[in-house]
Amino acid sequence: MESIFNLWKTRVPQYNPEFQPLLEYLGRKGGGSENDKEQQGKTFSNLYEVYIYAFFLGLYNGERVEIDKGVEKKNFGQPIEYWGKTKAIGRKDFSDIQEYLFAAVVAKSDIDLVKLENANSSKVESAVRKLIREMEAFANAGFIFLQDLYDNNRNFLYFKENFVSLILPEIQEDEEEKKVEPDSVVAPMEDVDNLNKSAHDSRN
């Protein structure tokens, strides 16, 4: 039987469509190179990267909010197994983010992967659906937080360093002592991804 990880990554997580303007403000629709991202003033090169960030933001804040029933959810039309894989110029493959996502959501669930090794397909399928719901709930909480900034303090979202500081508060303290100019914000989002991974590792 196929592993739960392999089944999980074939799924396409969904989100509340009310966050679509926020997603398109932060990420480049359709993906592209780092140059394309910078030229369009985007923080993230793909919309799914915003989703990944929102998930970890909700996770690190310890907040999960399920999407209201009755909401007609949206998705990126791209299974998790393609997240992080890229052939775009100037971008590195970071498909190992899939493993970090899986490990993070499993750690926050009550799913026993050992017991599932010999479980029937219906139980495995049920576990996969539960993991996706958990993932969506943490991402939804992250989107709610980001939406508040988008509505009330949009300038905060202009600086890439601020995205790191939301997940690593100690960095925010250092940055508050500095005056960050717009033209100094040149770090590629891969660095943010690496910091997110480091933060996850340090918490486990």
C-alpha positions in Angstrom: 0.0 0.0 0.0 1.2 3.5 -0.8 2.6 5.4 2.1 0.4 8.1 3.8 3.0 10.7 2.9 2.8 9.9 -0.8 -1.0 9.9 -0.7 -1.1 13.2 1.3 1.1 15.0 -1.1 -1.2 14.2 -4.0 -3.8 16.4 -2.4 -4.6 20.0 -3.1 -5.3 22.0 0.1 -8.0 24.6 -0.1 -8.5 28.1 1.4 -11.2 30.7 1.9 -11.6 32.8 -1.3 -12.0 35.9 0.8 -8.2 35.8 1.0 -7.6 35.9 -2.7 -6.7 39.6 -2.9 -4.2 39.1 0.0 -2.7 36.1 -1.8 -2.3 38.0 -5.1 -0.9 41.0 -3.2 1.9 38.9 -1.7 2.5 36.3 -4.3 3.0 36.1 -8.0 0.1 34.3 -9.7 1.4 31.6 -12.0 4.9 31.6 -10.5 8.1 32.8 -12.3 11.7 33.7 -11.7 13.2 35.7 -8.9 13.6 38.6 -11.2 9.9 38.5 -12.2 9.0 38.4 -8.5 11.1 41.5 -7.7 9.9 43.4 -10.7 6.3 42.9 -9.7 7.0 43.9 -6.1 6.0 40.5 -4.7 7.3 38.9 -1.6 6.6 35.3 -2.8 7.2 33.8 -6.2 4.1 31.6 -6.1 0.7 31.8 -4.5 1.3 28.4 -2.8 4.3 29.9 -1.1 2.0 32.4 0.6 -0.1 29.4 1.7 3.0 27.6 3.1 3.9 30.7 5.0 0.4 31.2 6.4 0.4 27.5 7.5 3.6 27.9 9.5 2.5 31.3 10.9 -0.7 29.7 12.3 1.3 26.7 13.5 3.9 28.8 15.3 1.3 30.9 16.9 -0.5 27.8 18.0 -3.7 28.9 16.3 -6.0 26.9 14.0 -9.3 28.1 12.6 -11.4 25.8 10.5 -12.9 27.3 7.4 -16.5 27.9 7.9 -18.9 25.3 6.6 -20.7 26.4 3.5 -17.8 28.4 2.2 -17.0 27.5 -1.4 -13.3 26.9 -1.0 -10.7 27.6 -3.6 -7.3 25.9 -4.3 -4.3 26.5 -6.5 -5.0 23.5 -8.7 -1.5 22.2 -7.9 -1.0 19.2 -5.6 1.5 19.5 -2.7 3.9 17.1 -4.5 4.7 19.9 -7.0 5.2 22.6 -4.3 8.8 23.8 -4.3 9.8 22.1 -7.5 10.9 24.6 -10.0 12.7 25.0 -13.3 12.5 28.8 -13.3 15.7 30.8 -13.8 17.2 32.1 -10.6 15.2 29.8 -8.3 16.4 26.8 -6.4 14.4 23.6 -5.8 13.0 23.5 -2.3 10.7 20.5 -2.7 11.9 19.2 0.7 9.4 21.7 2.1 6.8 19.0 1.5 8.5 16.8 4.2 8.6 19.7 6.6 4.9 20.5 6.1 4.0 16.8 6.5 6.0 16.4 9.7 4.6 19.6 11.2 1.0 18.7 10.6 1.4 15.1 11.8 3.1 16.4 15.0 0.0 18.5 15.7 -2.4 15.7 15.0 -3.3 12.5 17.0 -2.5 10.3 14.0 -0.3 7.3 14.7 1.8 6.6 11.6 3.1 3.3 13.0 -0.4 1.9 13.4 -1.3 3.1 9.9 1.4 1.1 8.3 -0.8 -2.0 8.4 -4.1 -0.3 8.3 -6.6 -0.8 5.5 -7.0 1.8 2.7 -10.1 3.4 4.2 -8.4 4.2 7.5 -5.4 5.6 5.6 -7.7 7.7 3.4 -9.4 9.0 6.5 -6.1 10.0 8.1 -5.0 11.8 4.9 -8.3 13.8 4.9 -7.7 14.7 8.5 -4.2 15.9 7.9 -5.4 18.1 5.0 -8.1 19.6 7.3 -5.5 20.3 10.0 -3.3 21.9 7.4 -6.1 24.1 6.1 -7.1 25.1 9.6 -3.5 26.3 10.5 -3.2 28.1 7.2 -6.6 29.7 7.7 -5.5 31.1 11.0 -2.3 32.4 9.4 -4.4 34.1 6.6 -6.6 35.7 9.2 -3.6 37.2 10.9 -2.1 38.4 7.6 -5.4 39.8 6.4 -5.6 42.0 9.5 -2.2 43.4 8.6 -3.3 43.8 5.0 -6.3 45.8 6.1 -4.8 47.9 8.8 -1.0 48.0 8.5 -0.2 47.2 4.9 3.2 48.9 5.0 4.3 46.2 7.4 3.9 43.7 4.6 6.3 45.7 2.3 9.4 44.5 4.1 10.5 40.9 3.7 12.3 41.0 7.1 8.9 41.5 8.8 7.7 38.1 7.5 10.7 36.4 9.2 10.1 38.4 12.4 6.5 37.2 12.7 7.8 33.6 13.0 11.1 34.4 14.8 10.2 37.1 17.3 13.8 37.6 18.4 14.6 38.9 14.9 11.9 41.5 15.2 13.5 42.9 18.3 16.8 43.4 16.5 15.0 44.9 13.4 13.1 47.4 15.6 16.5 48.9 16.5 17.2 49.6 12.9 15.6 51.8 10.2 15.0 49.6 7.3 15.0 51.3 3.9 13.0 49.9 1.0 16.0 49.4 -1.2 17.7 47.3 1.4 15.1 44.6 1.1 16.9 42.3 -1.3 17.0 38.9 0.4 15.4 36.1 -1.8 12.5 34.2 -0.3 14.6 31.1 -0.3 16.4 32.6 2.7 13.0 33.1 4.4 12.1 29.4 3.6 15.4 28.3 5.2 14.8 30.4 8.3 11.3 28.8 8.5 12.8 25.4 8.3 15.4 26.2 10.9 12.7 27.5 13.2 10.8 24.3 12.7 13.9 22.2 13.4 14.7 24.1 16.6 11.2 23.6 17.9 11.4 19.8 17.6 
